[in-house]
């Protein structure tokens, strides 16, 4: 695997009117948020033929020789005269991989190779004298495009949208589009992203929607909106382009509309225009006339202020719509609408703040995949998923290891769920980083991910990678991305990563440039110790190393196995890991702020089962089975736990506790071989507290012990603790919410039971709202 492709990144920046503007394929990188423009869908039946691709050739620099040789070796496939009548038909968008729709090994065919697609389509007179853009929302992995026999361009990367200006290639009436796709097998090359055999599926083909979009010669390419505070101050950057051969004088009109998330149409249509209500009062909207020379790009930048704004928050998805209408001689020639939210996301020492209030993120991950459709998404399929996820009482979604469909984040905006987006930089090693510094494809994916979702308030964090190994180059890579975002296109989001807890550990120096320190935690599963003890020990060490950073858990969980043999073990691992994490949570279920907390988020892996590329098994870590109907035993437990965490405040910290922690005064303490008895002068009502914390010291044994609480009437409740640390003062947490209210409301005595030979000292007993 010494071959490094010479195929170049197609994403650049150009400085225009003082702003760094994203460009791709010779034009400003557009918005892919749906607009009410003239659209010609290329969905439907295509002709297709698989072929054995030369992956080295695919990854070679595109020049005239490459195009000519590829066309010749294809025997004329891109040309109008080629006869494809013997080819198979295939519905687009849909992966090339055969899909059974069954939750089983080989339910999705592993096909990582080449395929040609051809489609003939007809444009009527409405398409004449228009500027036409070809937009594709996702294709895997390298796609080369021809229109009417002429080479248009290429795109590398399977998860992000891209576009081409195809005006000069099209003609009135019948047209032909031909696409050559090559999806090199994972593990065969080190210069693609992802490169190794990941724990998800490598679908081949035209995965997402592909369509033509027509506009006048002058159009709004995109409008980027950055909320600066919760008072309604917003930075706006509108990019205009004159694609025509004549100079134009344009008058843009800007407006902001209110929306109503209780309206029945809220989840009906992904377009921003569909949710517009009445115009809202705004200061700072400019009125100006703009001169655009032929083929000129101009940027209109301004700061505006929304009067008495409604902030976007968790489960309170107040959105606004920013509208731009372009006029030429009082005739409207284009319009552009984008939804956005007024919200502020920052860190303050170990806490993440949303709208100036600490939040605790209790989330779930989701692979964007369906058993009968692979990664091919639709508004209704995505909506169905998130209506199920919404009922799990979570407030965050980690969107797999790759950028999701743009509808995913539009829906999360509207549901009021936060998101963490990521590019598929999965388990990179030293040579992978070295290659990407030369090729730059991972940087291209990062930029495409951000600029295709720039205005989404739901996205509060970007993740640079998942479980990569090399530390020094990973740190440098993180530094590069953080610097680029902050200095070139600061969208005011947080930046994190999803590192593996054992690679190298809590001391991971690659966390240093990031706003939030993030790790996957699989103690007792993929690395040592046990789910509770390993997780607790790790996060304590991580906090010591990064005392001023919030820490998030980006994954925890266990597979249930296809034969359901680990269904109960899945529940147990979930409970044990979550308990260790919640002890250090930054916000309590009542919305009390834990000043000593440093775990700002947890993320269960994952909502639904999914296919795995090697097809040796399919992944069963979901709360649901792959059909999205069959629930596992974990489901009911997950619902109960997350309703407790989220129901009162949605994870938002609202106040300080009058008494966050209370020392319980022990009147009598007796120690006998194998037990210690503690009595109180009067009954202790512990209902308001989440934890009973017993500080112990044992010089020899790390074993846990049994804690029995007894009330005035002699009723008891017992709890088996996890292991402790030998020869140090150690806080043992007993989660009071798991014990009967009748006992914890009137505790008169506590009995601690252990082996008779054990030398254990009980130093103190406290009740607390959260961990210390």
N, C-alpha and C positions, 0 to 999 in steps of 0.2 A: 504493500500500500504506500509506495513511495511517490506515486503520481500525484501531483498537485495541479488542479485545473487552472487554466489561464483565463477561464470565463470571468468577466469582470462584473463587479457590482454596478447596478444601473441607477443607484440613488445618490444624489449629490445635493449640495446647498448652493444657492446663489444669493449674494447680498443685493437686495433691491429696496430702495427707499429706506435704507438703514436697518432692514430686517433680513434675517437669514431665512430664505424661502426654500422649502423642499422641492426638488425637481427629480423627475424620472422620465426616461425615454424622451428627452428633449422638451418636456413641458412641465409646468408646476404640478406637483403631486396633488390630485384632486380629492375632494371629499367623496366618500361612498355612501353617505347618509342618503336615503332615498328622497328624490325630489319629484315634484309633479311637472316633469319635463316630457318631451317626446321620446318615448322608449320603444325599442324593438328588441323583444326577448329572443335570444338564441336558444332558449330551452326547447327540449323536444327531441325528435329523432335525428340522430347523426349516423353516418356510416363510419365503421371503425375496423381497423385491422391491427392486430398485435404484430410486433416484430422484435427480433433479438437486437437490442441496442448496443452500440459500442459506447460504453459509458465514458471512456477517455475522450472520444470524439465529441460527445455531448458537452463535456466540461472544457472544451477548447474555445479560445478567443474567437468571436464572431467577426469575420471579414468576408470579402467577396469570394475568396477561394473556398471558405467553409460553406457558404451558402450554395455556391455552384456545385460543389462536390456532393453535398447533402441532397440537393434536388436531383442530381444525376443518379446517385445510388438508389434513390427512392423510385426511379423509373417514371418520374413525372407526377407523383402524387399531388403536389401543390397546384398543378395546372388545371385549367378549365376542361381540357380534353381528356383527362384521365378517366378511365372507366372503373367506377367503384361498385358496380352493380352486384358483383360477387361477394362484396364485403358483408359483414354482419351489421345489423342496426343496433344502436345503443342509445338509451335515453340519457340526455344531459340536462341538468347536472346529476351525476351519480358516479361513484367510483367504478373504475374498470374491474375491480375485484368482484368475483361472483359472491353473492350474499345469500345465505339460506334463511337468515332471520332467526336462526336457532341459537340458543345458548349452549354451544358445544364446541369442541376442538374442530377446527376447519369450518366453523360457521361462517367465517369470512376467509375467502381464498387469499393466500399470500401470493401476490403477483407484484414483483418489483422489476419492471423491465419497460420496454418501449411499446407505444401504441400511437397509431395515426388516427386522426378524426377528420372527417370532411362533412360539410353541410352546404347545400345550395339554398339560398333564400332570396326573396324578391322585395325590393324597396319601391314604394309607389312615389308619386310626384311630390308628396309632402316632405320627402327627404332631399329634394334638390335644393341647392343653394343654402345648405346647412353645414355647420361644422359638426363633425361626427366623431365621437369618442367611443372606443371599444373598452368596456370595463369588465374585468373578471374578478370575482370575489375570492377565488382560491383554486389553484391548480397544482398538482404534485407530480414531479418535483421541478423539472426544467421544461418549460413550454416554449416552442418556436412557432411563430404565427406567419401565415401567408394569406393575403387577400387577393383574389383574382390573379393568382400566380406570382404576385410580387411579395417579396419578403418584408415583413413589418417590424419584427423585433422579437425579443425573448424576455422571459422572466424566470428567475431561480427562487425557489422557496415555496413550500406547500401550504402555508397557513395565512398568508397575507394578501390583500387585494392589490391590483395593479391595473394600468390602463395604457392605451396607445391612441394617438391621433390617427384615425384611418380615413379622414376625409378624402385625401388624394388617391386612395386605393379603391374606393367604391365607385359604382356607376349606377345610373337609373336602371331599374328593372332587376334582372337576375344577377346574383353575386355568389361567389364561392369563398368560403373560409376553410383553410386547412391548418391543422395544428399537430405538430410533432411533439409528443411527450415522452420523456425518459425519466424514470424513477429508479436511480441506482440503488441496489440493495444496501440496506444498513449493514454495517460491519465490513463492507468491501472497499470503502473509501474513507479517508480521514478528512477530506476537504469539503464535505457536505454538512448540512445542519438540519436535523440531527445526524450523527454519524454511527453511533453504536446501536446495539440491538435493544431498543428501549422497551419499557413496560407499557407500550401502547401500540397502535397499528399503523403501518406505513401504507396508506391507501394511494393508489395510482389513478391518475386521470384528471378530468375536469370535475372538481369536487363540488364547487359552489356555482352560483348563478353567473351567467355570462350574457352581456347584452350590449346593444348600441344605444347611445344617448345623443340626441341632436339638440343643438342650441344655435342661436344667432352667432354672428362672428365675434361679438363681445359677450363674455359670460363671467359669472361669479365662479371662480374655481373652488374656493373654500373660504370659510370664515372661522378663524380660531379665537376662542373665547377663554380667558383666564380670569376667574373670580379672585380678587385680591384680599377680600375680607368678607365679613358677614353683614356689613353695612350697605352693600349694594354696589361697591366700586368694582368695575369690570374693565379689563383690557381687551380690546377687540382689534383683530387684524384681518382685514378683508383683502383677498387677492383677486384681482381682475386681470383678464387676458383678452387681448384682441388677436384672434386667430386669422383675421382677414387680411387682405392686401390693400385696404384703404384705411386712412386715418379716421378715427371716430371721436365724436364729442358725446360724452355720456353723463347723465345726471343720476347718481345713485340715491335711493331713498331708504333709510334705515328705520326699523321699528322693533319694538319688543312687545310680545304678547304674553299675557298671563295664561295659565292652564288650570285645569281642575282635575286632580287625580281621583276624585270620586265620580267623575262622569262615566257613563256607560260605555263610551267609545275609547276609554283610556288605553286598553290593550288590544284594540281592534286593528290598528294600522301602524306600521313602523314609521311612517313619514311624520316629520315634525309639524307640517302644516295641518295635519288631521287633528291635532290637539290644541290648536290656537283658540284662545278665548278672546277677551277684549284687550285692546292695547293698554299698556301700563305707562305711567308717567315716568319719563326718563330725562335726565339732563346730560348734555354732552354729545348728542347725536349730531354729526356734522351735516351741513348742507353745502354742496360744492358741485362744480362742473369739472369733469376730468377729461383731459385730452389723451387719447391713446394712439400712438403711431402704429402702423402695420406691424403685427406680430410682437407687440410690446406687452410686457407684464408690468402692472403697477400695484402698489400696496397702499391701502388706506388704513391708517392706524389711529386709534383714538381711545380715550378713557371715558367711560360713561358712568353715571350713577343712577341706580334704580331707587325710587322713593319707597321707603318702608318695605324692603324686600322680604319675601317669605323664603327662608333658607331651606335648601334641600337637606334632608336628614334621614336617618334610618327609619323606615316604615312611614315616613312623612315626606313623600317624594314631590315636593313643590318644585316644579320646573317652569322655566321661561322658554320662549321661542324667539330667537333673533332672526329677523327677516331682512333681506336685502332685495330691493327691486331696482332694476336698471331701466332707465328711460333714454330713448333717443328721439328728439323732437316730439316729446310728450307721448311717445309710443313705448309701451312696456316691451322690452326685448328679452328679459331674463329675470328670474327670481330664484332666491335661494333661502331655504329655511333650515335652521338647526336648533335642536333642543339643548338646553344647558341648565345648570343649577348654580345658585349662589351658595357656596359652602367653602369652608376653610379646613385644611388638614395639615397639621404640624405635629412635631414631637416636642415634648417638654420633659427632659431627663428620661425617666423610664416609662413615661406615659405617651400614648397617642391621643391627640386632641382633635375632635371633630366639632367645628363651630365653637371653639374655645372651651369645650367640655371634654374631660377624659372619656374614652370609650374602651370597652372590652369587646373584642371581636370573637364571637363564637360561630365558627363557619363550617362549611362542608365543601369538599372539592367535587368537581364534575368533569368527566371526560365527555367532550362533545361528539357523541357517537350513538347511533341507534342500530339495533341488530339487522334491520332490513334496509338501511340507508347508509351505513357507514358514517362518515363525517359530513355527508351532504345534509345541510340544515335548511329549515324553513321556519318562517315566523311561527306557525302553529306548533311545530315540533318543539322549538325552543320554549315557547310559552307554556306548553304542557309540562315540560321539565321543571320550569321555575315555579309554576303554581304548586307542584309537588314539593319542591325544595322550600318554598315559602312556608309550607305547613310544618316543616321540621323545626320551626322556631329558631332559625339561625339568622344572623345579621350580616354574614359575609359569605362570598363564594370565591373559591380559588378556581380559576378557569383552566384546569388541566396544566399541561406543560407547554402550551402553545397558544398563540392568539386565536380566540374564538371568532365566530361569525359576528359581523357588526351588529346584527339584530340582538345578539346575546346581551351586549352592553346597553343598547337602547331599552331593552326590557328591564334590565337591572336598574337603570335610571328610573323607570316608571314604577317599579315595585319597591324602591327604596331599600335595596340591598347593596352593600358595598362589595367591591371586587378587587382581586389581586390578579393582574395579568402578567404573562410571562412568555418569553420566546423559548423555542425548543433546544436550548443549549443544555443538553442532558448528559451528565456524567463525562464532561470534558476532562482530558488529561493534557499533559504538557504540550505534546505535539499538536493537539487540536487547537489550542490557543495560539501557538506559533503560526499555524497555517492561516487562521482567521485574521491575524494581524497583516498577513500578506493578501488574502482574498477579500476580506471585509464583508462577507455575506451575513455573518451574525449581526454586524452593525446595521446592515441594510434591513434585516428583519426587525431589529429593535426600532428603527425609525419608522418603518411601515406600520408596525404595531401601534406606536404612539400617534402618528399623524392620521391614521385611519379611525382613531377613537379619541381624538384630541379633546372634544367637548363633553365627554361623558363624566358627570359628577359621581357616578357610582364607582368609578375606578379611583381608588385612593392610594394604591400602591402598584408600582411596577417591580417585577422580579427579574433580575439579570440572568438567572440560570437555576438549574436543579442538580444537586448532588455531584458537583464537579470536584475533581481531586486536587490538581495542582494548586497550591496555595499562593505562591508568589505571583504567578501569572494571572491567577484569578483575581487577586487583589488589584493588580495593575489594570486588568480589564474592567473591574468595578470602578476604579478611579477614572478611567477614560469615559465610561458611560455617564457617571455622575457629573463630571466636568462638562461633557457635551450638553447634557440636559440643562444644567444650571446656567451655562454661559451662552447657549445658542437658542434654545427653545423652552425656557423654563415654564412648565405647565403646573407648577406648585403642588405636584404629587410627591409622595414619599417613594424612596427607592430602597429595595431590600433584595435578598436572594433566598433561595431554598437550599441550604447546604446540608450535607449529611452529618449527623451528630458525631460520627466516628471518623470523619475525614477533614481535618485531623482531630477535632474535638472542640471543647468550649473555648480554647485559646486561639481559634481560627482568626488569623490576622486579616483575612480578606473581608471581614466584617467592618474594618476600620472606616472605609469611605462611605458606608451606607447609613441611611437614617435609622433603619430598623434591622436588628440582627435576627435572622430567620434560619431555622433548622428543621429538617425532618427528624423524627425521634422514634426509633424502632428498637428500643432496649428490650432484651429478652427475645427478639425476633431475628433481626439482622446483625445486632451487635450485643455486647455482653450485658451482664447483670439481669435484672428483671424489669418488667414494665413500670412498676411504681418506683422501686428503689433507684433504678438506672436513670429514669427521667428526672426524679427529684435531685439526685446528685449532680446530674448534668446541668440543669438550669441554675442551680446554686453556684456552680463553678462559672457558668457563662455570665451570670450577674457580677461575680467578683471580677471577671476579666473586662466586662463592658458595663460598668456601674451606671453610666449615663445614657444607655440606649434601651429603648423598649425591646423586648424579646418576644418573638412570635413562634409558635409551633406551626409549621406549614403542612405537616402530615403526621397522623398517627392512626393505627388501626391494625387489622389482621384479616386475611382472607377467610372465607367460610368453607372453601373447597366445593368442587362441583358435586360431590356426593353428600354435601351438607354435614360432613363429619366434624367440622369445627364451628358450627353455628353458636354453641354456647361459649366456646373459647373466644370467639370474636367479641361477645358481650363482655367477657371477663377482662380481656386486654383493654378494650375501650374504657371500662370503668376505672381500671387501675392507672392507666396513663392519664386520663382526664383528672382523676383526683389529685395526682401529683402536680399537675399544671394549675388547677384551680386554687390550690393553696397559696399561690403567689400572684393571683389575678389582680389587676389594677383597679377593678370596679366590682363591687358586690352585686348580687341580684337585686337589691333594693336601690341600687344607684349610688351607694356610698363609695367614696373615693378612698382607696387604700394607698396611702402615701408610701408605704413600704413595699407595695406590689411592683412587679416588673414584668410579669407575663401579660402582654397586651392583647394577645390573640391566640386562639387554638383553631385547628382546622382538621376535621375528620376526613379521612381518605377512604371511601368517597361515597357519593350518593347512589350511583348505579354500577352494576358490574359492566365489564367491557372486554373487547377482544384484545389479544396480544399477538404481535406480529409473527413470532416464531411458531405459533400454533401448537406448542407442546402442552399448553393448557390455556384456558381463558381466565381472566382475573375476576375473583369473587370477593373483592373487598367492599362491595357496595352495601348500603343499607337496604336497597332494593335489589332484586334480581334484575337481569338484563331487560326483561320485558316491561319494567317500570310499573308493574302491577303487583307482583308477588313480593311481599314484605318479609324480611327476616326477623327473627326474635329481637335483634338489636333495635328494630324500628321503634317499638313501644317504649323501650328503655331510653332511647335517644330523645324521643318526643318529651317524655316526662322530665328528663334532665335539662333539656334546653328550654322548656317552658318555665322551669324554675329560674334559669339564668336570665331569660330574656323578657318574660311576660310583663314585668312591672315597668321596666325602663328601656327595653331594647338594647341594653348594654351601655347606656349613656350615664356617665357619672354626674349626679345632680347636686350632691351635698357632702359635707363632712359629717361623720357620726358624732353624736354627743359623747358616746362611750364606745369606742371601737374595740377596746379590749378591757377585760375586767379580771383582776386577780381574785381567785377564790380562796378565802381565808379558811385554812384547815384547822378545825378545833381539836380534833383527835386524830392521830396517825399511829397505827399499830403495824408492825412488820412481823410476820411469822414466816417460817420456811415455806416458800412457794406462794406467798401472797402478802400484799400490803393493803390495809383497810384505812380509808380516809372518811371521816365524818365531819359534817358541817353543823354549826350551832342552829341554823335554821335552813329551811328548804331553799335551794338555788333555782331560780327560774331562768333557764338557758334558752328559752324559745326565740329570743331576739338574735341569738348568736348562731353562727354557722359551724364553729369549731370548738371543741374542747381540746385544749392543748396541754399535754402532760410533759413536763421537762424531766428527763431521766438521765441517769449516768450508770453505765455498766462497763467495768474494766475488762470483761472477758467475753461475754456473749452478745451476739448481734441479733438473736432471735426476737421476733415479735412476742406479744403477750396478749392476754384477754383482759378487756376492761369491762366491768359490770357496773352499771348505774342503777341505783335503787331509789324509789320514791317513798313517801311517808307510808303508803299502804302496802309496801313490800313488793310492788311490781318492779321487775328488773328488765334491763335491756343490755345486751352484750355486744361487744365489737372486737374482732380479731385484728390487731394492728399488723402493719408491715414490719420488716426488719429495721433495726436501728444501727447507728454507727458506734463501734466499740471505743471505749476510753475517751469519750467526749460528751459534753452536755448536748442532749439531742431533743428536739421538739417532736413529739408524736402527735399527729393530728387525728382526731376522731370526728368525722363529719356528722354533726348533730342532726342534719335534715334526714338522715337515713334511719334515725331511731324514733320510737313512738313519742308523740307529743305528751302523752299522759305521764311519761317518765321524765323527759327533759324539762318539763314545766315545774317540777318539784323534786329536784335531786337532793336527797339527804345524805347519801353515802356513795362512795366509789370503791370498788374492790378491784385490785389488779392482781391477776393470777399468772404465775410463771413456774418454771421448774424449781424444785425445792433447793437445789444446790446453787442456784443463781444468786449473785451479789448485785442486786439492782437497787439504786437509790432514786427515790422520787423527790425531785428538787422543788417542784412547784406545779400548780395547776391554774390555768387561766381559761377563760372563755373569750372568744374573739370573733369579730365579723369576717376577718380574713387572715391570711398567713402573715407571719412576722418577718 
